[in-house]
Structure formats: C-alpha cells, structure tokens
Amino acid sequence: MEPLEDTLRRLREAFCAGRTRPAEFRAAQLRGLGRFLQDHKQQLQQALAQDLHKATQLDSAFIRKEPFGLVLIVAPWNYPVNLTLVPLVGALAAGNCVVLKPSELSRSTEKVLAEELPRYLDPSCFAVVLGGPSETEQLLEHRFDYIFFTGSPRVGRIVMAAAAKHLTPITLELGGKNPCYVDDDCDPQTVANRVAWFRYFNSGQTCVAPDYVLCSPETRERLLPALQSAITRFYGDDPKSSPNLGRIINQKHFLRLQGLLRCGRVAIGGQSDESDRYIAPTVLVDVQDTEPVMQEEIFGPILPLVTVRSLDEAIDFINQREKPLALYAFSNSSQVVRQVLARTSSGGFCGNDGFMHMTLASLPFGGVGHSGMGRYHGKFSFDTFSHQRACLLRSPGLEKVNHIRYPPYTPGKLRLL
Ligand code: NAD
C-alpha cells in the first residue's frame, strides 16, 4: 500500500489543483460510485453477511426541526447590539432557552442589554450573564446544548475545547485577515470609494473589513491619490473632527494599532491621539510580510497596499494563508472576479463591493477553516439553532411486506432485495 503521507499529499494536491470542483467531475464520480454498487451488489451482500450477518434496506424519512435546549450566545464588542440580537432571534425562533453573554468591553451596551432586555422576554427561558474572560471560562464549564460564539480565533479555540468536554455542538464566528484583490482593469476612484468606505467604517473594527489590498505596483500608484480623495470627501481635511469617523474601543487596542502604524511606510494618514483614542484613516505601503500588520488581524482604520506581479501571484498569496471570513475582488472583467472566486476559499465573497454579501438575509453568513464554522442570518439562523431530527414513521399494519427483511436470508429473499 502507498505510504499514508503520500496518499494525503496526493489527495490534497488534487484538491488544490481544482480537480474535484467541476460539476462534470462530480457527476462522473457519482456515476462511478453507482456503477460500483451495481457491479458488486452481490459481492457486497456476501461481504455484509460475512462481516455483520445483515443486509440493508432503504426507507423514506422526514426531518423534524427541534430546539437544541439551553443555548449559550457569547458576543464581541464591535457591533454589540447586532452580534447579540441577531443570533438571539435565531435561537428564540427555533424554540431554545438562551443565556446571553455580551462583551464586557462595550460596557454601555452590556448594561442596557442586562438591565432592559430581560424585561421583554420570559425570564424563565432567558438570562443575561455578565463577565469578562474568567467569568466566561467559568460559564463554559457548564453543560449547554449549543454554543454560538462570535469573537477572535484565539478565544474560539478556548470555546471549542470547553464545548468538546460535553460534546456540545458549536458555531464559531471568527475573524482574520480578509484579502481584497484589485485588478489593473478597474476604475481606481470607484474602487477607492468602495474600499475606503468599508475599511474605515466603524474605524475598521469590522470582522469582514478588507484587511489588505493586493494589486500591481502600477495600480497601487493609481489607487493612492484616489484613496486620498475618497478619505477627504468622506471625513474632510481634518478627519479627527469628523462626526462620521469612530474611535478605537479602548486603550489596549489603541496602543496595538499605534504599534502597527510603524510597519512599512505611511502613504496616507498615520496620525493618532491617545487621549481621544483617535487613529486617522491610514494607508501603508512597502510593508514586509513578517511585520505585525501582515501577521495579525488589523481591526482598525489601517490599510496596507501589498504589491503582486500577477493575478496568479495574488491567488497564491491568498491560498498560502488561513482561509478568511471574507474575500473581495475588484475588476471590470467578470472573468477575473470569477477566477478569484473559483480558485480560493473564504467564508463569503463579494465582487466589486465591500461586505454587501453579509447584508442579505437570503445568504448564509459564516467562516470556513480559521475564520470559523457554521452559518446564520435569515432562515440559516433558525436552522443553526435547530436539531434536524431524522424521523421515520411506519404503519403498524402490512407486516407481510416486512417478512423479506427478517432472517433467515434465503436465496429467494436475497434475489428480491
Ligand atoms: P474576543 O474573542 O476577545 O471576545 C469575544 C467574547 O469572548 C467576549 O464576550 C469576551 O468576554 C469573551 N472572552 C474573551 N476572552 C475569553 C476567554 N479567555 N475565555 C472565554 N471567553 C473569553 O473578541 P473581541 O475582541 O470581542 O472581538 C474581536 C474579534 O471578533 C475579531 O477577531 C473579529 O474579527 C471577531 N468578530 C467576528 C465576527 C463574525 O461575525 N465572524 C463579528 C465580529 C467580530
């Protein structure tokens, strides 16, 4: 037999090369599986009889969606109303009892949720629990029937480990570095408007914001004045006095972001004021891959422009890193956008715009790989918080038709199976 390492490498290489993606390939594989069952039906029946002394039968079934039971929802601080209430809608709609744990960092929202929300819901089925990391770790020691966590991959691991102790199913809505590919064939001002809007929205503290731009050196030179123009139009000559620009959540995050301003070279912005937790809308160039700004999720109003020589190099750059929550591609050519889509993987994808894909209730929202597991929004929320119970109901009558499945399995019965 082929050594295991070789087998795994061979299969992964085939997957990365896109072999399993075309619909014709999948259909051919399923046809092959069908042929195998047809060609070896007798052999398999004999094998099953030898191994387990049984044969199988197919039955019709239906799915009953049932609540899991007691659900824990743990939320982050960056959209502290949305990221608590949207999952809560799904959990309640599916019929669960809920413990809601808002973020301790968005203190004012935490207070409103804890003091006011329980008055609107049945207290016998709903509770808000407060606390930071240590209180949440204690909470996680208890047994829940489902855990829905939104936050960082670091804490996601803690939640997953805690859930594993009780074999509790989970959804992890995590973050990461979202790439944004900008093709040479584009209108730089349109791209700059859209990228600046969704990078600096909520001061960059958005899980689906573009973390960095990938483009050619020529496109970078066209994007820089366009980004400057967009920033000035959105926030004025003095963005610090703009009512439309947010502030960094706390001093710890402010200092972290201030540190990132030392990576590469500041092309636009770069100013900061600790007393106000203000960081100017900033664009960095010439960043090194090894610098913190390219190693950690930025989660602030800082946008590095990273240069690549070709679309292939951009796709390799993306695929060499963890799978992101969102991926963006800008091009006048729909073929280019579709190529980026087809040759990469991410939780969600948006062509020629920012995070609009997550505003539609008809689309599931969630990560893949390092950016999370599971999905919600709209009907997907209801499904996430429901156990899909496989059911089969039979009539107590018509016992005669069942005699075929009962042993002894005579040659006459096996012919009928
Ligand atoms: P975080 O992981 O630090 O905290 C999230 C929640 O976990 C909070 O309620 C917090 O109290 C709790 N927590 C913190 N440390 C803990 C520990 N040691 N043990 C148990 N619980 C702990 O995340 P954050 O800073 O609040 O939010 C920012 C992160 O969340 C970013 O990575 C961002 O991308 C991600 N995020 C993801 C989504 C999404 O929908 N995928 C949305 C918003 C934010």
Boltz pocket constraint, residues with backbone or C-beta under 6 A from the ligand:
constraints:
  - pocket:
      binder: B
      contacts: [[A, 74], [A, 75], [A, 76], [A, 77], [A, 78], [A, 79], [A, 83], [A, 101], [A, 102], [A, 103], [A, 104], [A, 131], [A, 132], [A, 133], [A, 134], [A, 136], [A, 137], [A, 150], [A, 151], [A, 152], [A, 153], [A, 154], [A, 155], [A, 156], [A, 158], [A, 173], [A, 174], [A, 175], [A, 176], [A, 206], [A, 207], [A, 208], [A, 297], [A, 299], [A, 325], [A, 367], [A, 371], [A, 372]]
      max_distance: 6.0
